[in-house]
C-alpha cells in the first residue's frame, strides 16, 4: 500500500464515510491514523478492521456488541468463551468460575449476557440448518 491511506481513501475502500470512520475511532473500535505533519495515514490493518466492523453491522451486530467481540479477540478468547458455551463434548462446567473473571470483567457487559451480542438473525440461521 506504500505510504498509507488518507481518511477519505480509507472510507471509500471501506464503503463508508469519513464521518463514520471518525465515529468508530471515537468509540475505540478503530485505531487513529499515524500522523505525518498534519495528515493522518491509515494502514492495511485499519482497513481490514473497518471492513470487518461494517460487515458485522450489516449482519445485525450493534457497535456495543462489536466492541465486546473485538476486546475478546484482543484478549485471545475463543468463540466458545465469548458466548459462554463448553468447548467440546467432554467439557465439564466448573461451577466455581466467576463470570467476571472468565469474561474479563467487562463493565459494559451485564453479567450472564454475553450471548446477547449475537444477533437474533444469526441464531435463527444456525437453527434452520
Chimera marker file (.cmm) of the C-alpha trace (Angstrom):
<marker_set name="trace">
<marker id="1" x="0.000" y="0.000" z="0.000" r="1" g="1" b="0" radius="0.5"/>
<marker id="2" x="3.017" y="2.315" z="0.172" r="1" g="1" b="0" radius="0.5"/>
<marker id="3" x="2.665" y="5.415" z="2.360" r="1" g="1" b="0" radius="0.5"/>
<marker id="4" x="-0.857" y="4.714" z="3.583" r="1" g="1" b="0" radius="0.5"/>
<marker id="5" x="-4.410" y="5.835" z="3.041" r="1" g="1" b="0" radius="0.5"/>
<marker id="6" x="-5.970" y="9.164" z="3.897" r="1" g="1" b="0" radius="0.5"/>
<marker id="7" x="-9.285" y="9.102" z="5.754" r="1" g="1" b="0" radius="0.5"/>
<marker id="8" x="-11.172" y="9.708" z="2.500" r="1" g="1" b="0" radius="0.5"/>
<marker id="9" x="-9.372" y="6.818" z="0.767" r="1" g="1" b="0" radius="0.5"/>
<marker id="10" x="-9.934" y="4.521" z="3.761" r="1" g="1" b="0" radius="0.5"/>
<marker id="11" x="-13.637" y="5.409" z="3.868" r="1" g="1" b="0" radius="0.5"/>
<marker id="12" x="-14.065" y="4.900" z="0.103" r="1" g="1" b="0" radius="0.5"/>
<marker id="13" x="-12.315" y="1.498" z="0.160" r="1" g="1" b="0" radius="0.5"/>
<marker id="14" x="-14.318" y="0.502" z="3.238" r="1" g="1" b="0" radius="0.5"/>
<marker id="15" x="-17.602" y="1.589" z="1.680" r="1" g="1" b="0" radius="0.5"/>
<marker id="16" x="-18.409" y="4.251" z="4.244" r="1" g="1" b="0" radius="0.5"/>
<marker id="17" x="-17.796" y="7.904" z="5.050" r="1" g="1" b="0" radius="0.5"/>
<marker id="18" x="-15.019" y="9.773" z="6.789" r="1" g="1" b="0" radius="0.5"/>
<marker id="19" x="-17.556" y="10.763" z="9.425" r="1" g="1" b="0" radius="0.5"/>
<marker id="20" x="-18.262" y="7.093" z="10.194" r="1" g="1" b="0" radius="0.5"/>
<marker id="21" x="-14.514" y="6.367" z="10.400" r="1" g="1" b="0" radius="0.5"/>
<marker id="22" x="-14.113" y="9.181" z="12.951" r="1" g="1" b="0" radius="0.5"/>
<marker id="23" x="-17.123" y="7.909" z="14.931" r="1" g="1" b="0" radius="0.5"/>
<marker id="24" x="-15.584" y="4.424" z="15.110" r="1" g="1" b="0" radius="0.5"/>
<marker id="25" x="-12.310" y="5.954" z="16.318" r="1" g="1" b="0" radius="0.5"/>
<marker id="26" x="-14.143" y="7.921" z="18.998" r="1" g="1" b="0" radius="0.5"/>
<marker id="27" x="-15.778" y="4.695" z="20.242" r="1" g="1" b="0" radius="0.5"/>
<marker id="28" x="-12.372" y="2.985" z="20.329" r="1" g="1" b="0" radius="0.5"/>
<marker id="29" x="-13.277" y="0.461" z="17.629" r="1" g="1" b="0" radius="0.5"/>
<marker id="30" x="-10.750" y="1.725" z="15.089" r="1" g="1" b="0" radius="0.5"/>
<marker id="31" x="-7.207" y="2.953" z="15.716" r="1" g="1" b="0" radius="0.5"/>
<marker id="32" x="-6.350" y="6.544" z="14.967" r="1" g="1" b="0" radius="0.5"/>
<marker id="33" x="-4.102" y="7.225" z="11.968" r="1" g="1" b="0" radius="0.5"/>
<marker id="34" x="-0.364" y="7.765" z="12.001" r="1" g="1" b="0" radius="0.5"/>
<marker id="35" x="0.228" y="11.480" z="11.615" r="1" g="1" b="0" radius="0.5"/>
<marker id="36" x="2.747" y="12.793" z="9.120" r="1" g="1" b="0" radius="0.5"/>
<marker id="37" x="2.696" y="16.541" z="9.565" r="1" g="1" b="0" radius="0.5"/>
<marker id="38" x="-0.991" y="17.373" z="9.692" r="1" g="1" b="0" radius="0.5"/>
<marker id="39" x="-2.133" y="14.442" z="7.555" r="1" g="1" b="0" radius="0.5"/>
<marker id="40" x="-3.249" y="11.134" z="9.012" r="1" g="1" b="0" radius="0.5"/>
<marker id="41" x="-2.467" y="7.881" z="7.231" r="1" g="1" b="0" radius="0.5"/>
<marker id="42" x="-4.158" y="4.528" z="7.762" r="1" g="1" b="0" radius="0.5"/>
<marker id="43" x="-2.701" y="1.100" z="7.075" r="1" g="1" b="0" radius="0.5"/>
<marker id="44" x="-3.921" y="-2.249" z="5.803" r="1" g="1" b="0" radius="0.5"/>
<marker id="45" x="-4.827" y="-3.442" z="9.318" r="1" g="1" b="0" radius="0.5"/>
<marker id="46" x="-7.116" y="-0.468" z="9.872" r="1" g="1" b="0" radius="0.5"/>
<marker id="47" x="-8.799" y="-1.095" z="6.500" r="1" g="1" b="0" radius="0.5"/>
<marker id="48" x="-9.383" y="-4.785" z="7.328" r="1" g="1" b="0" radius="0.5"/>
<marker id="49" x="-10.753" y="-3.877" z="10.754" r="1" g="1" b="0" radius="0.5"/>
<marker id="50" x="-13.056" y="-1.218" z="9.255" r="1" g="1" b="0" radius="0.5"/>
<marker id="51" x="-14.362" y="-3.731" z="6.708" r="1" g="1" b="0" radius="0.5"/>
<marker id="52" x="-14.947" y="-6.306" z="9.460" r="1" g="1" b="0" radius="0.5"/>
<marker id="53" x="-16.813" y="-3.781" z="11.640" r="1" g="1" b="0" radius="0.5"/>
<marker id="54" x="-19.041" y="-2.715" z="8.753" r="1" g="1" b="0" radius="0.5"/>
<marker id="55" x="-19.724" y="-6.360" z="7.797" r="1" g="1" b="0" radius="0.5"/>
<marker id="56" x="-20.720" y="-7.185" z="11.387" r="1" g="1" b="0" radius="0.5"/>
<marker id="57" x="-23.025" y="-4.151" z="11.444" r="1" g="1" b="0" radius="0.5"/>
<marker id="58" x="-24.701" y="-5.322" z="8.222" r="1" g="1" b="0" radius="0.5"/>
<marker id="59" x="-25.167" y="-8.743" z="9.857" r="1" g="1" b="0" radius="0.5"/>
<marker id="60" x="-27.073" y="-7.117" z="12.722" r="1" g="1" b="0" radius="0.5"/>
<marker id="61" x="-24.413" y="-6.583" z="15.389" r="1" g="1" b="0" radius="0.5"/>
<marker id="62" x="-24.591" y="-3.367" z="17.384" r="1" g="1" b="0" radius="0.5"/>
<marker id="63" x="-21.460" y="-1.286" z="17.910" r="1" g="1" b="0" radius="0.5"/>
<marker id="64" x="-21.527" y="-2.310" z="21.577" r="1" g="1" b="0" radius="0.5"/>
<marker id="65" x="-21.626" y="-5.980" z="20.544" r="1" g="1" b="0" radius="0.5"/>
<marker id="66" x="-18.794" y="-5.454" z="18.081" r="1" g="1" b="0" radius="0.5"/>
<marker id="67" x="-16.745" y="-3.802" z="20.829" r="1" g="1" b="0" radius="0.5"/>
<marker id="68" x="-17.216" y="-6.887" z="23.026" r="1" g="1" b="0" radius="0.5"/>
<marker id="69" x="-16.122" y="-9.157" z="20.178" r="1" g="1" b="0" radius="0.5"/>
<marker id="70" x="-13.060" y="-7.054" z="19.370" r="1" g="1" b="0" radius="0.5"/>
<marker id="71" x="-11.974" y="-6.968" z="23.029" r="1" g="1" b="0" radius="0.5"/>
<marker id="72" x="-12.416" y="-10.741" z="23.198" r="1" g="1" b="0" radius="0.5"/>
<marker id="73" x="-10.315" y="-11.137" z="20.046" r="1" g="1" b="0" radius="0.5"/>
<marker id="74" x="-7.584" y="-8.902" z="21.511" r="1" g="1" b="0" radius="0.5"/>
<marker id="75" x="-7.658" y="-10.998" z="24.694" r="1" g="1" b="0" radius="0.5"/>
<marker id="76" x="-7.226" y="-14.198" z="22.669" r="1" g="1" b="0" radius="0.5"/>
<marker id="77" x="-10.607" y="-15.607" z="23.649" r="1" g="1" b="0" radius="0.5"/>
<marker id="78" x="-12.293" y="-18.338" z="21.640" r="1" g="1" b="0" radius="0.5"/>
<marker id="79" x="-15.834" y="-18.131" z="20.302" r="1" g="1" b="0" radius="0.5"/>
<marker id="80" x="-16.876" y="-20.693" z="22.918" r="1" g="1" b="0" radius="0.5"/>
<marker id="81" x="-15.543" y="-18.453" z="25.680" r="1" g="1" b="0" radius="0.5"/>
<marker id="82" x="-17.255" y="-15.363" z="24.276" r="1" g="1" b="0" radius="0.5"/>
<marker id="83" x="-20.706" y="-16.937" z="24.028" r="1" g="1" b="0" radius="0.5"/>
<marker id="84" x="-20.268" y="-18.994" z="27.185" r="1" g="1" b="0" radius="0.5"/>
<marker id="85" x="-20.518" y="-22.443" z="25.615" r="1" g="1" b="0" radius="0.5"/>
<marker id="86" x="-18.465" y="-25.517" z="26.515" r="1" g="1" b="0" radius="0.5"/>
<marker id="87" x="-15.557" y="-26.150" z="24.164" r="1" g="1" b="0" radius="0.5"/>
<marker id="88" x="-16.057" y="-29.811" z="23.405" r="1" g="1" b="0" radius="0.5"/>
<marker id="89" x="-18.156" y="-32.899" z="24.098" r="1" g="1" b="0" radius="0.5"/>
<marker id="90" x="-16.167" y="-33.832" z="27.207" r="1" g="1" b="0" radius="0.5"/>
<marker id="91" x="-16.135" y="-30.326" z="28.668" r="1" g="1" b="0" radius="0.5"/>
<marker id="92" x="-17.386" y="-30.119" z="32.231" r="1" g="1" b="0" radius="0.5"/>
<marker id="93" x="-18.769" y="-26.865" z="33.563" r="1" g="1" b="0" radius="0.5"/>
<marker id="94" x="-16.804" y="-25.546" z="36.519" r="1" g="1" b="0" radius="0.5"/>
<marker id="95" x="-19.375" y="-24.029" z="38.864" r="1" g="1" b="0" radius="0.5"/>
<marker id="96" x="-16.624" y="-22.214" z="40.783" r="1" g="1" b="0" radius="0.5"/>
<marker id="97" x="-15.606" y="-19.998" z="37.843" r="1" g="1" b="0" radius="0.5"/>
<marker id="98" x="-16.560" y="-16.376" z="38.420" r="1" g="1" b="0" radius="0.5"/>
<marker id="99" x="-18.142" y="-14.877" z="35.267" r="1" g="1" b="0" radius="0.5"/>
<marker id="100" x="-16.407" y="-11.551" z="35.887" r="1" g="1" b="0" radius="0.5"/>
<marker id="101" x="-13.048" y="-13.336" z="35.877" r="1" g="1" b="0" radius="0.5"/>
<marker id="102" x="-13.863" y="-15.590" z="32.915" r="1" g="1" b="0" radius="0.5"/>
<marker id="103" x="-15.040" y="-12.756" z="30.661" r="1" g="1" b="0" radius="0.5"/>
<marker id="104" x="-12.543" y="-10.124" z="31.760" r="1" g="1" b="0" radius="0.5"/>
<marker id="105" x="-14.978" y="-8.231" z="33.979" r="1" g="1" b="0" radius="0.5"/>
<marker id="106" x="-16.129" y="-6.025" z="31.119" r="1" g="1" b="0" radius="0.5"/>
<marker id="107" x="-18.056" y="-3.230" z="32.815" r="1" g="1" b="0" radius="0.5"/>
<marker id="108" x="-20.449" y="-2.597" z="29.930" r="1" g="1" b="0" radius="0.5"/>
<marker id="109" x="-21.484" y="-6.240" z="29.567" r="1" g="1" b="0" radius="0.5"/>
<marker id="110" x="-24.169" y="-7.252" z="32.086" r="1" g="1" b="0" radius="0.5"/>
<marker id="111" x="-23.392" y="-10.443" z="33.958" r="1" g="1" b="0" radius="0.5"/>
<marker id="112" x="-24.527" y="-13.534" z="32.071" r="1" g="1" b="0" radius="0.5"/>
<marker id="113" x="-25.492" y="-11.631" z="28.915" r="1" g="1" b="0" radius="0.5"/>
<marker id="114" x="-22.521" y="-12.117" z="26.599" r="1" g="1" b="0" radius="0.5"/>
<marker id="115" x="-24.705" y="-14.209" z="24.292" r="1" g="1" b="0" radius="0.5"/>
<marker id="116" x="-26.819" y="-11.093" z="23.748" r="1" g="1" b="0" radius="0.5"/>
<marker id="117" x="-24.104" y="-9.765" z="21.400" r="1" g="1" b="0" radius="0.5"/>
<marker id="118" x="-25.079" y="-12.428" z="18.845" r="1" g="1" b="0" radius="0.5"/>
<marker id="119" x="-27.813" y="-11.036" z="16.586" r="1" g="1" b="0" radius="0.5"/>
<marker id="120" x="-31.039" y="-12.998" z="16.584" r="1" g="1" b="0" radius="0.5"/>
<marker id="121" x="-30.955" y="-13.436" z="12.799" r="1" g="1" b="0" radius="0.5"/>
<marker id="122" x="-27.648" y="-15.341" z="13.055" r="1" g="1" b="0" radius="0.5"/>
<marker id="123" x="-29.092" y="-17.599" z="15.745" r="1" g="1" b="0" radius="0.5"/>
<marker id="124" x="-32.137" y="-18.240" z="13.560" r="1" g="1" b="0" radius="0.5"/>
<marker id="125" x="-29.905" y="-19.165" z="10.607" r="1" g="1" b="0" radius="0.5"/>
<marker id="126" x="-27.907" y="-21.657" z="12.682" r="1" g="1" b="0" radius="0.5"/>
<marker id="127" x="-31.081" y="-23.309" z="13.988" r="1" g="1" b="0" radius="0.5"/>
<marker id="128" x="-32.535" y="-23.627" z="10.494" r="1" g="1" b="0" radius="0.5"/>
<marker id="129" x="-29.640" y="-25.755" z="9.227" r="1" g="1" b="0" radius="0.5"/>
<link id1="1" id2="2" r="1" g="1" b="0" radius="0.2"/>
<link id1="2" id2="3" r="1" g="1" b="0" radius="0.2"/>
<link id1="3" id2="4" r="1" g="1" b="0" radius="0.2"/>
<link id1="4" id2="5" r="1" g="1" b="0" radius="0.2"/>
<link id1="5" id2="6" r="1" g="1" b="0" radius="0.2"/>
<link id1="6" id2="7" r="1" g="1" b="0" radius="0.2"/>
<link id1="7" id2="8" r="1" g="1" b="0" radius="0.2"/>
<link id1="8" id2="9" r="1" g="1" b="0" radius="0.2"/>
<link id1="9" id2="10" r="1" g="1" b="0" radius="0.2"/>
<link id1="10" id2="11" r="1" g="1" b="0" radius="0.2"/>
<link id1="11" id2="12" r="1" g="1" b="0" radius="0.2"/>
<link id1="12" id2="13" r="1" g="1" b="0" radius="0.2"/>
<link id1="13" id2="14" r="1" g="1" b="0" radius="0.2"/>
<link id1="14" id2="15" r="1" g="1" b="0" radius="0.2"/>
<link id1="15" id2="16" r="1" g="1" b="0" radius="0.2"/>
<link id1="16" id2="17" r="1" g="1" b="0" radius="0.2"/>
<link id1="17" id2="18" r="1" g="1" b="0" radius="0.2"/>
<link id1="18" id2="19" r="1" g="1" b="0" radius="0.2"/>
<link id1="19" id2="20" r="1" g="1" b="0" radius="0.2"/>
<link id1="20" id2="21" r="1" g="1" b="0" radius="0.2"/>
<link id1="21" id2="22" r="1" g="1" b="0" radius="0.2"/>
<link id1="22" id2="23" r="1" g="1" b="0" radius="0.2"/>
<link id1="23" id2="24" r="1" g="1" b="0" radius="0.2"/>
<link id1="24" id2="25" r="1" g="1" b="0" radius="0.2"/>
<link id1="25" id2="26" r="1" g="1" b="0" radius="0.2"/>
<link id1="26" id2="27" r="1" g="1" b="0" radius="0.2"/>
<link id1="27" id2="28" r="1" g="1" b="0" radius="0.2"/>
<link id1="28" id2="29" r="1" g="1" b="0" radius="0.2"/>
<link id1="29" id2="30" r="1" g="1" b="0" radius="0.2"/>
<link id1="30" id2="31" r="1" g="1" b="0" radius="0.2"/>
<link id1="31" id2="32" r="1" g="1" b="0" radius="0.2"/>
<link id1="32" id2="33" r="1" g="1" b="0" radius="0.2"/>
<link id1="33" id2="34" r="1" g="1" b="0" radius="0.2"/>
<link id1="34" id2="35" r="1" g="1" b="0" radius="0.2"/>
<link id1="35" id2="36" r="1" g="1" b="0" radius="0.2"/>
<link id1="36" id2="37" r="1" g="1" b="0" radius="0.2"/>
<link id1="37" id2="38" r="1" g="1" b="0" radius="0.2"/>
<link id1="38" id2="39" r="1" g="1" b="0" radius="0.2"/>
<link id1="39" id2="40" r="1" g="1" b="0" radius="0.2"/>
<link id1="40" id2="41" r="1" g="1" b="0" radius="0.2"/>
<link id1="41" id2="42" r="1" g="1" b="0" radius="0.2"/>
<link id1="42" id2="43" r="1" g="1" b="0" radius="0.2"/>
<link id1="43" id2="44" r="1" g="1" b="0" radius="0.2"/>
<link id1="44" id2="45" r="1" g="1" b="0" radius="0.2"/>
<link id1="45" id2="46" r="1" g="1" b="0" radius="0.2"/>
<link id1="46" id2="47" r="1" g="1" b="0" radius="0.2"/>
<link id1="47" id2="48" r="1" g="1" b="0" radius="0.2"/>
<link id1="48" id2="49" r="1" g="1" b="0" radius="0.2"/>
<link id1="49" id2="50" r="1" g="1" b="0" radius="0.2"/>
<link id1="50" id2="51" r="1" g="1" b="0" radius="0.2"/>
<link id1="51" id2="52" r="1" g="1" b="0" radius="0.2"/>
<link id1="52" id2="53" r="1" g="1" b="0" radius="0.2"/>
<link id1="53" id2="54" r="1" g="1" b="0" radius="0.2"/>
<link id1="54" id2="55" r="1" g="1" b="0" radius="0.2"/>
<link id1="55" id2="56" r="1" g="1" b="0" radius="0.2"/>
<link id1="56" id2="57" r="1" g="1" b="0" radius="0.2"/>
<link id1="57" id2="58" r="1" g="1" b="0" radius="0.2"/>
<link id1="58" id2="59" r="1" g="1" b="0" radius="0.2"/>
<link id1="59" id2="60" r="1" g="1" b="0" radius="0.2"/>
<link id1="60" id2="61" r="1" g="1" b="0" radius="0.2"/>
<link id1="61" id2="62" r="1" g="1" b="0" radius="0.2"/>
<link id1="62" id2="63" r="1" g="1" b="0" radius="0.2"/>
<link id1="63" id2="64" r="1" g="1" b="0" radius="0.2"/>
<link id1="64" id2="65" r="1" g="1" b="0" radius="0.2"/>
<link id1="65" id2="66" r="1" g="1" b="0" radius="0.2"/>
<link id1="66" id2="67" r="1" g="1" b="0" radius="0.2"/>
<link id1="67" id2="68" r="1" g="1" b="0" radius="0.2"/>
<link id1="68" id2="69" r="1" g="1" b="0" radius="0.2"/>
<link id1="69" id2="70" r="1" g="1" b="0" radius="0.2"/>
<link id1="70" id2="71" r="1" g="1" b="0" radius="0.2"/>
<link id1="71" id2="72" r="1" g="1" b="0" radius="0.2"/>
<link id1="72" id2="73" r="1" g="1" b="0" radius="0.2"/>
<link id1="73" id2="74" r="1" g="1" b="0" radius="0.2"/>
<link id1="74" id2="75" r="1" g="1" b="0" radius="0.2"/>
<link id1="75" id2="76" r="1" g="1" b="0" radius="0.2"/>
<link id1="76" id2="77" r="1" g="1" b="0" radius="0.2"/>
<link id1="77" id2="78" r="1" g="1" b="0" radius="0.2"/>
<link id1="78" id2="79" r="1" g="1" b="0" radius="0.2"/>
<link id1="79" id2="80" r="1" g="1" b="0" radius="0.2"/>
<link id1="80" id2="81" r="1" g="1" b="0" radius="0.2"/>
<link id1="81" id2="82" r="1" g="1" b="0" radius="0.2"/>
<link id1="82" id2="83" r="1" g="1" b="0" radius="0.2"/>
<link id1="83" id2="84" r="1" g="1" b="0" radius="0.2"/>
<link id1="84" id2="85" r="1" g="1" b="0" radius="0.2"/>
<link id1="85" id2="86" r="1" g="1" b="0" radius="0.2"/>
<link id1="86" id2="87" r="1" g="1" b="0" radius="0.2"/>
<link id1="87" id2="88" r="1" g="1" b="0" radius="0.2"/>
<link id1="88" id2="89" r="1" g="1" b="0" radius="0.2"/>
<link id1="89" id2="90" r="1" g="1" b="0" radius="0.2"/>
<link id1="90" id2="91" r="1" g="1" b="0" radius="0.2"/>
<link id1="91" id2="92" r="1" g="1" b="0" radius="0.2"/>
<link id1="92" id2="93" r="1" g="1" b="0" radius="0.2"/>
<link id1="93" id2="94" r="1" g="1" b="0" radius="0.2"/>
<link id1="94" id2="95" r="1" g="1" b="0" radius="0.2"/>
<link id1="95" id2="96" r="1" g="1" b="0" radius="0.2"/>
<link id1="96" id2="97" r="1" g="1" b="0" radius="0.2"/>
<link id1="97" id2="98" r="1" g="1" b="0" radius="0.2"/>
<link id1="98" id2="99" r="1" g="1" b="0" radius="0.2"/>
<link id1="99" id2="100" r="1" g="1" b="0" radius="0.2"/>
<link id1="100" id2="101" r="1" g="1" b="0" radius="0.2"/>
<link id1="101" id2="102" r="1" g="1" b="0" radius="0.2"/>
<link id1="102" id2="103" r="1" g="1" b="0" radius="0.2"/>
<link id1="103" id2="104" r="1" g="1" b="0" radius="0.2"/>
<link id1="104" id2="105" r="1" g="1" b="0" radius="0.2"/>
<link id1="105" id2="106" r="1" g="1" b="0" radius="0.2"/>
<link id1="106" id2="107" r="1" g="1" b="0" radius="0.2"/>
<link id1="107" id2="108" r="1" g="1" b="0" radius="0.2"/>
<link id1="108" id2="109" r="1" g="1" b="0" radius="0.2"/>
<link id1="109" id2="110" r="1" g="1" b="0" radius="0.2"/>
<link id1="110" id2="111" r="1" g="1" b="0" radius="0.2"/>
<link id1="111" id2="112" r="1" g="1" b="0" radius="0.2"/>
<link id1="112" id2="113" r="1" g="1" b="0" radius="0.2"/>
<link id1="113" id2="114" r="1" g="1" b="0" radius="0.2"/>
<link id1="114" id2="115" r="1" g="1" b="0" radius="0.2"/>
<link id1="115" id2="116" r="1" g="1" b="0" radius="0.2"/>
<link id1="116" id2="117" r="1" g="1" b="0" radius="0.2"/>
<link id1="117" id2="118" r="1" g="1" b="0" radius="0.2"/>
<link id1="118" id2="119" r="1" g="1" b="0" radius="0.2"/>
<link id1="119" id2="120" r="1" g="1" b="0" radius="0.2"/>
<link id1="120" id2="121" r="1" g="1" b="0" radius="0.2"/>
<link id1="121" id2="122" r="1" g="1" b="0" radius="0.2"/>
<link id1="122" id2="123" r="1" g="1" b="0" radius="0.2"/>
<link id1="123" id2="124" r="1" g="1" b="0" radius="0.2"/>
<link id1="124" id2="125" r="1" g="1" b="0" radius="0.2"/>
<link id1="125" id2="126" r="1" g="1" b="0" radius="0.2"/>
<link id1="126" id2="127" r="1" g="1" b="0" radius="0.2"/>
<link id1="127" id2="128" r="1" g="1" b="0" radius="0.2"/>
<link id1="128" id2="129" r="1" g="1" b="0" radius="0.2"/>
</marker_set>
